[in-house]
């Protein structure tokens, strides 16, 4: 039987320095010895083979360290959850909000592609009880008349959603993530004070209008209404119905729904993009109303309704229930972007699995928006220009 070398032999001392740099082997003596002897034999052969050569040691060349490249792309979804996404731009910043149900929070970022690494700030928590203590939905943030305003839907806490109304908060701070938010109460159309959610603001012809989704007091069909505003928290005059579910793609439910109205202006046109069909179905989609930019928006005749959806689910790209959206410009003002929520799998319903996604869009020759198809999740997309 061959006698093994004792620990600390010349061979090991010469060539086992490698073992000191392998802490994982130091926990296993047998493996360490085997590794050391292997290194020793290899080293002995190298020494024997080069003993007669009088070459100078090679000069030390420091390793080349390549700095990490700056990424120019992002992927959807932007966040793991984010129903009813909303974006407002001011002074070089984007202010993002979405439905959180139990509070209102703002994400402030200089780049929308960085939303996922942005920390949110809770700016409003509802009272413990009362008519706006729960089910806080679809907040929208605006800077109007020198102050910040948040419009949001809420009702009593619990599962009875039949008492949802729209409420207003005001903040005089320069930055909406700071300062104090003051409850301005409910914004509603009297005497037609019915279920009302998803409020948004339109400014046209030097006047301001509030547009929302609500009931008519007779049935549970959700319709799009408009009313003029006398100030950011008060409606005056009548409310006018602009749209209700008519086409098959608007009537996937029940309930039968037109909701989430959003305003988009381009050229000499004003577009009202809305969500149609029940949000709990995969067929939740976007519809379009079009008016001239100088028309009276209170007149139903001013609006033309598209008979086809303008943005729909795409199962191949894992985009289901594509709806409730917002719009923003790229950092340099050269590109138009849509942000919307969708589910990543079928039959995921109208809950927190809905996640926010964004993509650039273009314009058709007739001036209408062309949103294309929902881009597949995890697909690298070029960041908005200027970021």
C-alpha positions as CSV (number, residue, x, y, z in Angstrom):
1,X,0.0,0.0,0.0
2,X,1.3,3.4,-1.0
3,X,2.2,5.7,1.8
4,X,0.6,9.2,1.5
5,X,2.5,12.3,2.1
6,X,2.1,13.8,5.6
7,X,0.4,17.1,6.0
8,X,2.8,20.0,5.6
9,X,5.2,18.3,3.2
10,X,7.3,20.4,0.9
11,X,5.0,19.6,-2.0
12,X,2.0,20.9,-0.2
13,X,3.8,23.9,1.2
14,X,4.9,24.9,-2.3
15,X,1.7,24.4,-4.2
16,X,-1.2,24.4,-1.8
17,X,-1.5,28.1,-1.4
18,X,-4.5,27.8,-3.7
19,X,-6.4,26.0,-0.9
20,X,-6.3,29.1,1.3
21,X,-8.3,30.9,-1.3
22,X,-10.9,28.2,-1.5
23,X,-12.9,28.6,1.8
24,X,-15.5,26.1,0.7
25,X,-12.9,23.3,0.6
26,X,-11.5,24.3,4.1
27,X,-14.7,22.8,5.6
28,X,-13.8,19.3,4.2
29,X,-10.2,18.2,5.1
30,X,-10.2,15.1,2.8
31,X,-11.3,17.2,-0.2
32,X,-8.8,19.9,0.7
33,X,-6.0,17.4,0.8
34,X,-7.0,15.9,-2.5
35,X,-7.3,19.3,-4.1
36,X,-3.9,20.3,-2.7
37,X,-2.1,17.2,-3.9
38,X,-3.6,17.7,-7.4
39,X,-2.4,21.3,-7.5
40,X,1.0,20.1,-6.2
41,X,1.5,17.5,-9.0
42,X,0.5,20.0,-11.6
43,X,2.9,22.6,-10.2
44,X,5.8,20.1,-10.0
45,X,5.4,19.3,-13.7
46,X,5.3,22.9,-14.6
47,X,8.4,23.6,-12.6
48,X,10.3,20.6,-14.1
49,X,9.3,21.6,-17.6
50,X,10.5,25.2,-17.3
51,X,13.6,24.8,-15.1
52,X,16.0,25.2,-18.0
53,X,14.2,28.2,-19.5
54,X,15.5,31.7,-18.5
55,X,12.4,33.7,-19.5
56,X,11.4,36.8,-17.6
57,X,8.1,36.8,-15.7
58,X,5.3,38.3,-17.8
59,X,4.4,41.9,-16.8
60,X,1.2,42.3,-14.8
61,X,-1.7,43.4,-16.9
62,X,-4.6,44.8,-14.9
63,X,-8.0,43.3,-15.9
64,X,-10.3,45.3,-18.1
65,X,-13.3,46.5,-16.2
66,X,-16.2,47.4,-18.4
67,X,-18.7,49.8,-16.8
68,X,-22.3,48.5,-16.9
69,X,-24.2,49.9,-19.9
70,X,-27.0,52.3,-19.3
71,X,-30.3,50.5,-20.1
72,X,-32.4,52.1,-22.8
73,X,-35.3,49.8,-22.4
74,X,-38.0,48.7,-20.0
75,X,-40.6,45.9,-19.8
76,X,-44.2,45.6,-18.9
77,X,-45.8,45.4,-16.4
78,X,-44.5,48.4,-14.7
79,X,-45.7,47.2,-11.2
80,X,-47.0,43.9,-10.0
81,X,-50.4,45.5,-9.3
82,X,-52.0,48.7,-10.3
83,X,-55.7,48.9,-11.3
84,X,-57.0,52.2,-12.9
85,X,-53.6,53.9,-13.5
86,X,-53.4,57.6,-13.7
87,X,-50.5,60.0,-14.7
88,X,-50.2,63.8,-14.4
89,X,-47.2,65.8,-15.6
90,X,-45.9,69.0,-14.1
91,X,-42.6,70.8,-14.0
92,X,-40.6,67.8,-15.3
93,X,-42.1,65.2,-13.0
94,X,-44.7,62.5,-13.4
95,X,-47.2,61.9,-10.7
96,X,-48.7,58.5,-10.8
97,X,-51.7,57.0,-8.8
98,X,-53.8,53.8,-9.0
99,X,-56.6,52.1,-7.0
100,X,-55.4,50.9,-3.6
101,X,-58.9,50.5,-2.0
102,X,-57.8,51.6,1.5
103,X,-55.8,54.7,0.9
104,X,-54.5,57.2,-1.7
105,X,-50.8,57.3,-2.6
106,X,-48.7,59.2,-5.1
107,X,-45.6,58.0,-7.0
108,X,-43.4,60.9,-8.0
109,X,-40.8,60.2,-10.7
110,X,-38.8,62.0,-13.3
111,X,-39.0,59.0,-15.7
112,X,-42.0,56.8,-16.2
113,X,-39.8,53.8,-17.1
114,X,-38.5,54.0,-13.5
115,X,-41.9,53.7,-11.9
116,X,-41.1,50.2,-10.6
117,X,-38.2,51.6,-8.5
118,X,-40.1,54.6,-7.2
119,X,-41.3,54.7,-3.6
120,X,-44.9,55.8,-3.2
121,X,-46.1,58.3,-0.6
122,X,-49.5,57.8,1.1
123,X,-51.2,61.2,1.1
124,X,-54.7,60.3,2.3
125,X,-56.2,57.6,4.6
126,X,-60.0,57.6,4.9
127,X,-61.8,58.0,8.2
128,X,-62.7,54.8,10.1
129,X,-66.4,55.1,9.3
130,X,-68.8,57.2,7.2
131,X,-69.7,57.6,3.6
132,X,-66.1,57.7,2.2
133,X,-64.4,55.2,4.6
134,X,-63.8,52.4,2.1
135,X,-63.4,51.1,-1.4
136,X,-61.3,54.0,-2.7
137,X,-61.1,53.7,-6.4
138,X,-59.6,55.4,-9.5
139,X,-57.9,58.5,-8.1
140,X,-57.0,61.3,-10.5
141,X,-54.7,64.2,-9.6
142,X,-54.9,67.7,-11.2
143,X,-53.3,71.1,-10.7
144,X,-56.2,73.6,-11.1
145,X,-56.3,77.3,-10.2
146,X,-53.0,77.1,-8.4
147,X,-53.8,74.1,-6.2
148,X,-53.7,70.4,-6.4
149,X,-56.9,68.3,-6.4
150,X,-57.6,64.6,-6.2
151,X,-60.9,63.1,-7.4
152,X,-61.6,59.6,-6.2
153,X,-64.6,57.3,-5.7
154,X,-65.4,55.9,-2.3
155,X,-68.3,54.6,-0.1
156,X,-68.9,53.0,3.2
157,X,-66.4,50.3,4.1
158,X,-67.5,46.8,3.4
159,X,-68.9,44.9,0.5
160,X,-72.0,47.1,-0.2
161,X,-70.8,49.0,-3.3
162,X,-74.1,50.5,-4.1
163,X,-73.3,53.8,-2.3
164,X,-70.1,54.7,-4.2
165,X,-69.8,58.5,-4.9
166,X,-67.0,60.8,-6.0
167,X,-65.1,63.0,-3.6
168,X,-62.6,65.8,-3.8
169,X,-59.4,66.6,-1.9
170,X,-57.4,69.9,-2.1
171,X,-53.8,70.7,-1.4
172,X,-52.1,74.2,-1.7
173,X,-48.5,72.9,-1.5
174,X,-46.3,73.1,-4.6
175,X,-45.6,69.4,-4.4
176,X,-48.6,67.1,-4.0
177,X,-46.6,64.6,-2.1
178,X,-46.1,67.2,0.7
179,X,-48.5,69.6,2.4
180,X,-51.9,68.9,3.8
181,X,-54.9,67.5,1.9
182,X,-58.2,69.0,2.8
183,X,-61.5,67.2,2.3
184,X,-63.7,69.3,0.0
185,X,-66.6,66.8,0.3
186,X,-68.6,65.2,-2.5
187,X,-68.9,66.4,-6.0
188,X,-72.3,65.6,-7.5
189,X,-75.1,66.7,-9.8
190,X,-78.1,67.9,-7.9
191,X,-80.9,66.7,-7.9
192,X,-79.6,63.7,-9.9
193,X,-77.4,62.4,-7.0
194,X,-76.9,58.7,-8.0
195,X,-74.0,56.2,-8.0
196,X,-71.0,57.9,-9.5
197,X,-67.4,56.8,-10.0
198,X,-64.3,57.4,-12.2
199,X,-64.4,61.2,-12.4
200,X,-62.2,63.1,-14.8
201,X,-61.8,66.8,-15.9
202,X,-62.2,68.4,-19.4
203,X,-61.2,71.9,-20.2
204,X,-62.7,73.3,-23.4
205,X,-63.8,76.7,-24.7
206,X,-62.6,78.4,-21.6
207,X,-64.8,76.3,-19.4
208,X,-64.3,73.3,-17.2
209,X,-66.4,70.1,-17.1
210,X,-66.5,67.0,-15.0
211,X,-67.1,63.6,-16.7
212,X,-67.9,60.4,-14.8
213,X,-69.6,57.0,-14.9
214,X,-72.9,56.7,-13.1
215,X,-76.4,55.4,-12.9
216,X,-79.6,57.0,-14.0
217,X,-81.6,56.2,-10.9
218,X,-83.6,53.6,-12.8
219,X,-81.3,50.7,-13.7
220,X,-77.8,49.5,-12.9
221,X,-76.3,50.2,-16.3
222,X,-73.2,52.4,-16.1
223,X,-73.3,55.5,-18.4
224,X,-71.0,58.3,-19.1
225,X,-72.2,61.7,-17.9
226,X,-70.9,65.3,-18.2
227,X,-71.7,68.4,-16.2
228,X,-70.1,71.9,-16.0
229,X,-68.0,72.9,-13.0
230,X,-68.2,76.3,-11.2
231,X,-65.0,75.4,-9.2
232,X,-62.9,72.3,-8.8
233,X,-65.4,70.8,-6.3
234,X,-68.8,72.0,-7.5
235,X,-71.0,71.1,-10.4
236,X,-73.6,73.5,-11.9
237,X,-76.5,73.0,-14.3
238,X,-77.8,69.7,-15.6
239,X,-75.9,66.5,-16.3
240,X,-76.0,65.1,-19.8
241,X,-75.5,61.5,-20.8
242,X,-72.9,61.0,-23.5
243,X,-72.7,57.3,-23.8
244,X,-74.2,54.0,-22.6
245,X,-73.5,50.3,-23.7
246,X,-75.0,49.8,-27.2
247,X,-72.7,47.4,-29.1
248,X,-72.0,43.7,-28.3
249,X,-68.4,44.5,-27.3
250,X,-69.8,47.0,-24.7
251,X,-72.3,44.5,-23.2
252,X,-70.1,41.7,-21.9
253,X,-71.3,41.3,-18.3
254,X,-73.5,41.8,-16.4
255,X,-73.2,44.5,-15.3
256,X,-73.2,46.4,-18.5
257,X,-70.7,49.2,-18.4
258,X,-69.3,52.4,-19.8
259,X,-66.8,53.8,-17.3
260,X,-63.3,55.2,-16.8
261,X,-63.7,58.2,-19.2
262,X,-60.4,59.9,-20.1
263,X,-59.7,62.9,-22.2
264,X,-57.1,63.0,-25.1
265,X,-56.6,66.1,-27.3
266,X,-54.9,66.2,-30.6
267,X,-55.0,68.8,-33.4
268,X,-58.6,70.1,-33.7
269,X,-60.2,67.1,-32.0
270,X,-61.1,66.1,-28.4
271,X,-61.3,62.4,-27.7
272,X,-63.1,60.7,-24.9
273,X,-61.7,57.3,-24.4
274,X,-63.7,55.0,-22.1
275,X,-63.8,51.4,-20.8
276,X,-66.6,49.1,-21.9
277,X,-68.0,45.8,-20.6
278,X,-67.6,44.5,-17.0
279,X,-64.0,44.9,-15.7
280,X,-64.2,41.3,-14.3
281,X,-64.3,39.9,-17.9
282,X,-61.4,39.3,-20.3
283,X,-63.4,41.4,-22.8
284,X,-63.0,44.7,-20.9
285,X,-61.9,47.1,-23.7
286,X,-61.6,50.7,-24.8
287,X,-64.2,52.7,-26.8
288,X,-64.0,56.2,-28.3
289,X,-66.1,59.3,-28.6
290,X,-64.9,62.2,-30.8
291,X,-65.8,65.9,-30.8
292,X,-64.4,69.0,-32.4
293,X,-62.1,70.9,-30.0
294,X,-64.3,74.0,-30.2
295,X,-67.7,72.1,-29.9
296,X,-70.0,72.4,-26.9
297,X,-69.2,69.2,-25.0
298,X,-72.6,69.4,-23.2
299,X,-74.4,68.6,-26.4
300,X,-74.8,65.0,-27.2
301,X,-74.7,65.9,-30.9
302,X,-71.2,67.2,-30.5
303,X,-69.9,63.6,-30.0
304,X,-69.5,60.8,-32.5
305,X,-69.2,57.3,-31.1
306,X,-67.0,54.6,-32.7
307,X,-68.9,51.4,-33.4
308,X,-65.8,49.3,-32.8
309,X,-63.4,49.1,-29.8
310,X,-60.1,50.9,-30.3
311,X,-58.0,48.7,-27.9
312,X,-58.7,45.1,-26.8
313,X,-57.3,42.0,-25.2
314,X,-54.5,40.0,-26.9
315,X,-54.2,36.5,-25.4
316,X,-51.0,35.8,-27.3
317,X,-49.3,38.7,-25.6
318,X,-50.8,37.9,-22.2
319,X,-53.0,40.9,-22.1
320,X,-56.5,40.4,-20.8
321,X,-59.2,42.9,-19.6
322,X,-57.3,45.8,-21.2
323,X,-58.9,49.0,-19.9
324,X,-59.1,52.0,-17.6
325,X,-56.2,54.1,-19.0
326,X,-54.5,57.4,-18.9
327,X,-52.2,59.4,-21.3
328,X,-48.9,61.2,-21.0
329,X,-46.2,62.8,-23.2
330,X,-42.6,61.6,-23.2
331,X,-40.0,63.6,-21.3
332,X,-39.1,65.6,-24.4
333,X,-42.7,66.1,-25.5
334,X,-42.2,64.3,-28.8
335,X,-44.1,61.0,-28.1
336,X,-47.6,60.1,-27.0
337,X,-48.0,57.2,-24.5
338,X,-50.9,55.3,-23.1
339,X,-50.8,53.6,-19.7
340,X,-53.5,51.1,-18.9
341,X,-54.2,48.1,-16.7
342,X,-54.5,44.4,-17.8
343,X,-54.4,40.9,-16.4
344,X,-51.6,38.6,-17.3
345,X,-53.8,35.5,-17.4
346,X,-57.4,34.8,-18.4
347,X,-60.2,34.9,-15.9
348,X,-58.3,36.8,-13.3
349,X,-61.2,39.2,-12.7
350,X,-61.5,42.8,-11.4
351,X,-59.0,42.6,-8.5
352,X,-55.4,43.5,-7.7
353,X,-54.0,41.1,-10.3
354,X,-54.6,43.9,-12.8
355,X,-51.2,45.5,-13.5
356,X,-50.2,48.8,-15.2
357,X,-48.5,48.7,-18.6
358,X,-47.5,51.5,-21.0
359,X,-46.7,51.8,-24.7
360,X,-46.2,54.4,-27.3
361,X,-49.0,55.1,-29.7
362,X,-49.4,57.0,-33.0
363,X,-52.2,58.8,-34.9
364,X,-54.2,57.7,-37.9
365,X,-54.6,59.8,-41.0
366,X,-58.0,61.0,-39.9
367,X,-56.5,62.3,-36.7
368,X,-57.8,59.5,-34.4
369,X,-55.5,57.7,-32.0
370,X,-54.0,54.4,-33.0
371,X,-53.1,52.4,-29.9
372,X,-52.1,49.3,-31.8
373,X,-52.3,46.0,-29.9
374,X,-51.2,45.4,-26.3
375,X,-47.4,44.7,-26.3
376,X,-46.4,41.3,-24.8
377,X,-45.2,41.3,-21.2
378,X,-41.5,41.1,-20.6
379,X,-40.7,42.4,-24.1
380,X,-38.0,45.1,-24.0
381,X,-39.4,48.4,-25.2
382,X,-37.5,51.6,-25.9
383,X,-37.9,54.1,-23.0
384,X,-40.0,57.2,-23.7
385,X,-37.8,59.7,-25.6
386,X,-35.9,62.1,-23.3
387,X,-35.5,59.6,-20.4
